[in-house]
């Protein structure tokens, strides 16, 4: 049974979330704290399998606690409970930068937390975080780190200018993805010869903040894909949370089309739909990239895509994954052409699709 520390300022929410956690035989809430001050003292003395952390709390909020954990070199697997506001989404991005592994939107009212959908999503997220690699104390992400890392990519780009053909890059990521993407997208040069489409498992309202964060760090343009967007080289299109993104032909050009519908692989957006939509595209070759994440999203879609198109699949190497689920599934299915460490993913993409 995995030991959980719950840090939450609302007494009612502490009770509701404790009941949810304890309802699954794999987990038990062994300690509770009503703010970051109490939580920090407990973390200095004890070790937990997962810390479920609220953001907005008196005395010490969740962001400050994450900074204190770094300062004190305390390792902990952090799962956030976040509110669903634009400001909350930006704070969530900050928390993921500071080492939190995943998050879940927490309804404003405790009574709404007892619904089956929330309980299932909460337990699935908790399981993903508990199975992930321990988060090492780390600094906030720095643009200087991107510039240093890009030097080798610039050298790679010089040898990738002879690649021809109409290609596209399609990326799938989940748990640990927002931080992993910061090691990939900012390294791509603005003159890359392809558009990039990306499914990151996130709820509605959070993908816009992810796009803004990555855009501020990158040479390529990064945006939350809008309905009808025509795909252009050097632009990263992130699927909007809560909808399935398809790539469709429209007047001889490829564009974004969103589809409502049930979850697939338990998620919405689902990368399988993105990959399968490229089966009828005009692209000569699709470079599929599967990054860290729990589950098997991407595997079925890539398998189906390979039946119609020339596909090259890059899988993230296990030791660099927060959760070795999605990359493992696609590798186990025999679909991967190349397995690389996270820090080398960008240069392998460039080598395969080329630059202008």
C-alpha positions in Angstrom: 0.0 0.0 0.0 1.4 3.3 -1.1 1.7 6.1 1.5 0.1 9.4 0.6 0.6 12.9 2.1 -2.4 15.2 1.4 -1.7 19.0 1.7 -5.0 20.9 1.4 -6.3 23.9 3.3 -10.1 23.1 3.1 -11.1 20.7 5.9 -14.1 19.4 3.8 -11.9 18.9 0.7 -9.3 17.0 2.8 -12.0 14.7 3.9 -13.4 14.1 0.4 -10.0 13.6 -1.2 -8.9 11.3 1.6 -12.0 9.2 1.1 -11.3 9.0 -2.6 -7.7 8.0 -2.1 -8.5 5.4 0.6 -11.2 3.9 -1.5 -8.5 2.3 -3.7 -6.7 -0.5 -1.9 -3.4 0.6 -3.5 -3.3 3.8 -1.6 -3.6 5.2 2.0 -3.5 8.7 3.3 -1.1 8.5 6.2 -0.7 12.2 6.9 -2.5 15.4 6.2 -1.5 19.1 6.3 -3.6 22.2 6.0 -0.9 24.4 4.4 2.6 24.3 3.0 4.2 25.1 6.3 2.8 21.9 7.9 3.5 20.0 4.7 7.1 21.0 4.6 7.7 19.9 8.3 6.2 16.5 7.5 8.3 16.1 4.4 11.5 17.0 6.3 10.8 14.1 8.7 9.0 11.5 6.6 9.0 9.9 3.1 5.9 9.4 1.1 5.1 7.6 -2.2 3.1 10.6 -3.4 2.3 14.1 -2.2 -1.1 15.4 -3.3 -0.7 19.2 -3.2 -3.2 22.1 -3.3 -1.9 25.3 -4.9 -3.8 28.1 -3.1 -3.3 27.9 0.6 -2.6 30.3 3.5 0.8 30.8 5.1 2.6 28.9 2.4 1.1 28.1 -1.0 2.0 25.2 -3.3 4.5 27.0 -5.5 6.4 28.3 -2.4 6.5 24.7 -1.0 7.9 23.4 -4.3 10.6 26.0 -4.1 11.4 25.1 -0.5 11.6 21.4 -1.4 14.2 22.3 -4.0 16.1 24.5 -1.6 16.2 21.8 1.0 17.0 19.1 -1.6 13.9 17.1 -0.6 12.8 14.6 -3.2 9.1 14.0 -3.6 6.6 12.8 -6.2 4.1 15.7 -6.4 0.6 15.5 -7.8 -1.2 18.9 -8.0 -4.9 19.6 -7.4 -5.5 22.7 -9.6 -8.4 24.9 -10.2 -9.7 25.4 -13.7 -9.0 29.1 -14.4 -6.7 30.9 -16.8 -4.5 32.1 -13.9 -4.6 28.6 -12.4 -3.4 27.1 -15.6 -0.4 29.5 -15.6 0.4 28.6 -12.0 0.1 24.9 -12.9 2.8 25.4 -15.6 5.0 27.0 -13.0 4.5 24.1 -10.7 5.3 21.5 -13.4 8.5 23.5 -14.1 9.4 23.2 -10.4 9.2 19.4 -10.5 5.5 18.5 -10.0 4.8 15.4 -12.1 1.1 15.7 -13.0 -2.0 17.5 -12.1 -5.8 17.2 -12.0 -8.5 19.9 -12.2 -10.2 20.1 -8.8 -13.8 21.3 -8.9 -14.6 24.4 -6.8 -17.2 22.5 -4.8 -16.3 19.4 -2.8 -19.6 17.7 -3.6 -18.6 17.7 -7.3 -15.5 15.6 -6.4 -17.6 12.6 -5.5 -18.7 12.1 -9.2 -17.5 8.9 -10.9 -15.6 10.8 -13.6 -13.6 12.8 -11.2 -12.8 9.9 -8.9 -11.6 7.8 -11.9 -9.5 10.6 -13.2 -8.0 11.3 -9.8 -7.1 7.7 -9.1 -5.6 7.3 -12.6 -3.5 10.4 -12.1 -2.4 9.3 -8.7 -1.4 5.9 -10.0 0.6 7.5 -12.8 2.5 9.7 -10.4 3.1 6.8 -8.0 4.6 4.7 -10.8 6.8 7.5 -12.1 10.4 8.2 -11.4 11.1 10.2 -8.3 11.4 13.9 -9.1 14.9 15.1 -8.4 15.4 18.6 -6.9 15.8 20.8 -9.9 16.0 24.5 -10.9 13.3 26.3 -12.7 13.6 25.9 -16.5 16.0 28.6 -17.9 16.1 30.0 -21.5 19.9 29.9 -21.1 19.7 26.2 -20.8 17.8 26.1 -24.1 20.4 28.2 -25.8 23.3 26.0 -24.6 21.5 22.8 -25.6 20.7 24.3 -29.1 24.4 24.6 -30.1 24.7 20.9 -31.0 21.3 21.1 -32.8 22.5 24.0 -34.9 25.4 21.8 -36.1 23.0 19.0 -36.9 20.8 21.4 -38.9 23.7 22.2 -41.3 23.8 18.6 -42.4 20.0 18.2 -42.8 19.3 20.7 -45.6 19.4 18.1 -48.4 16.3 16.2 -47.2 13.4 16.4 -49.6 9.7 15.4 -49.6 6.5 16.5 -48.0 6.7 15.5 -44.3 5.1 16.2 -41.0 6.1 15.6 -37.3 3.4 14.2 -35.0 4.2 14.1 -31.2 2.4 12.4 -28.4 3.1 12.9 -24.7 1.3 12.6 -21.3 2.6 12.4 -17.7 5.9 14.3 -17.5 5.2 15.7 -21.0 5.1 19.5 -20.3 8.6 19.4 -18.9 9.9 16.9 -21.5 8.6 19.1 -24.3 10.8 21.9 -23.0 13.7 19.7 -23.9 12.4 19.2 -27.4 10.4 22.0 -28.9 12.8 24.9 -28.0 15.6 23.1 -29.8 13.8 23.0 -33.1 15.0 25.6 -35.6 12.5 28.1 -37.1 13.5 26.9 -40.6 12.5 23.2 -40.0 10.9 21.9 -43.2 7.7 20.5 -41.5 4.7 21.5 -39.4 4.6 19.8 -36.0 1.3 18.5 -34.5 1.2 17.6 -30.9 -1.2 15.9 -28.5 -0.4 16.4 -24.8 -3.0 14.9 -22.4 -4.4 18.0 -20.6 -7.8 19.3 -19.8 -9.4 22.2 -21.5 -8.0 25.6 -20.4 -4.4 24.3 -19.8 -3.1 23.7 -23.3 -3.2 27.4 -24.1 -0.9 28.1 -21.2 1.4 25.2 -22.3 1.6 26.7 -25.8 2.3 30.2 -24.5 5.1 28.8 -22.3 6.7 26.8 -25.1 6.3 29.7 -27.6 8.2 32.0 -25.2 11.2 29.6 -25.2 11.3 28.6 -28.8 12.4 29.7 -32.3 9.5 27.9 -33.9 6.0 29.3 -33.3 4.0 27.3 -30.8 0.2 27.8 -30.6 -2.9 26.0 -29.3 -4.4 24.8 -32.6 -7.6 26.5 -33.7 -10.3 25.0 -35.8 -9.4 25.4 -39.4 -5.8 26.3 -38.9 -3.8 25.5 -42.1 -0.6 23.7 -41.3 2.6 25.6 -42.0 6.2 24.7 -41.7 8.0 25.9 -38.5 4.8 26.0 -36.5 3.9 23.6 -33.6 0.1 23.0 -33.2 -0.9 21.8 -29.8 -4.3 20.0 -29.6 -6.8 21.9 -27.5 -7.6 20.1 -24.2 -11.0 18.4 -24.1 -11.3 17.7 -27.9 -9.8 15.2 -30.4 -7.6 16.8 -33.0 -7.7 15.5 -36.6 -5.6 16.6 -39.6 -7.9 16.9 -42.6 -7.5 17.8 -46.3 -9.2 21.1 -47.1 -8.8 22.6 -50.6 -5.5 20.8 -51.2 -4.1 21.9 -47.9 -3.9 20.2 -44.5 -5.8 21.8 -41.7 -7.0 21.3 -38.1 -10.4 19.9 -37.4 -11.7 19.2 -33.9 -14.1 16.4 -33.1 -16.2 16.0 -29.9 -16.8 12.6 -28.6 -16.0 10.1 -25.8 -12.5 9.5 -24.5 -10.3 6.9 -26.1 -7.6 5.2 -24.1 -9.2 7.1 -21.2 -8.1 10.5 -22.6 -9.3 13.4 -24.7 -7.5 14.6 -26.8 -6.2 11.1 -27.9 -3.1 10.8 -30.0 -4.5 7.7 -31.7 -7.0 9.9 -33.5 -4.3 12.4 -34.6 -2.2 9.6 -36.1 -5.1 7.9 -37.8 -6.3 11.2 -39.4 -2.9 11.4 -41.2 -3.7 8.1 -43.0 -5.6 10.1 -45.7 -3.2 13.0 -45.8 -0.9 14.1 -48.7 2.3 13.8 -46.6 4.9 11.5 -48.1 6.2 10.5 -44.7 5.2 11.0 -41.0 7.8 11.3 -38.3 6.0 10.1 -35.1 7.5 10.9 -31.8 6.2 9.2 -28.6 7.3 10.8 -25.3 6.8 10.0 -21.6 3.4 9.1 -20.4 1.3 6.4 -18.8 -0.8 4.0 -20.8 -0.6 3.1 -24.5 -2.0 6.1 -26.4 -0.3 6.4 -29.8 0.3 2.7 -30.3 -2.9 1.7 -32.1 -2.9 5.0 -34.1 0.7 4.5 -35.3 0.0 0.8 -36.2 -3.0 1.9 -38.3 -1.0 4.8 -39.9 1.8 2.4 -40.9 -0.7 0.4 -43.0 -1.2 3.4 -45.3 1.8 5.6 -45.0 5.6 5.6 -44.7 6.2 6.3 -41.1 9.4 6.8 -39.0 8.9 6.3 -35.2 11.1 7.8 -32.5 10.5 6.6 -28.9 11.9 8.2 -25.8 14.4 6.0 -24.0 13.2 4.6 -20.7 15.7 6.1 -18.3 14.7 9.6 -19.4 11.0 9.1 -19.1 8.9 10.3 -16.1 6.6 7.3 -16.9 7.7 4.7 -19.3 4.3 3.7 -20.5 3.5 5.1 -23.9 7.0 4.7 -25.3 7.2 1.2 -23.9 3.8 0.3 -25.5 4.9 1.4 -29.0 8.3 -0.3 -28.6 6.7 -3.6 -27.4 4.4 -3.5 -30.4 7.5 -3.5 -32.6 6.7 -0.1 -34.2 9.7 1.9 -33.1 12.5 2.7 -35.5 14.7 4.6 -33.1 15.0 4.9 -29.3 16.8 8.0 -28.0 17.3 9.8 -24.8 15.1 12.9 -24.3 18.0 15.3 -24.8 18.6 13.9 -28.3 15.0 13.8 -29.6 15.1 17.2 -31.2 18.3 16.6 -33.2 16.9 13.2 -34.4 13.7 14.9 -35.6 15.8 17.5 -37.5 18.0 14.8 -39.0 14.9 13.0 -40.3 12.8 15.9 -41.6 15.4 18.5 -42.6 15.7 22.3 -42.6 15.4 24.9 -45.3 
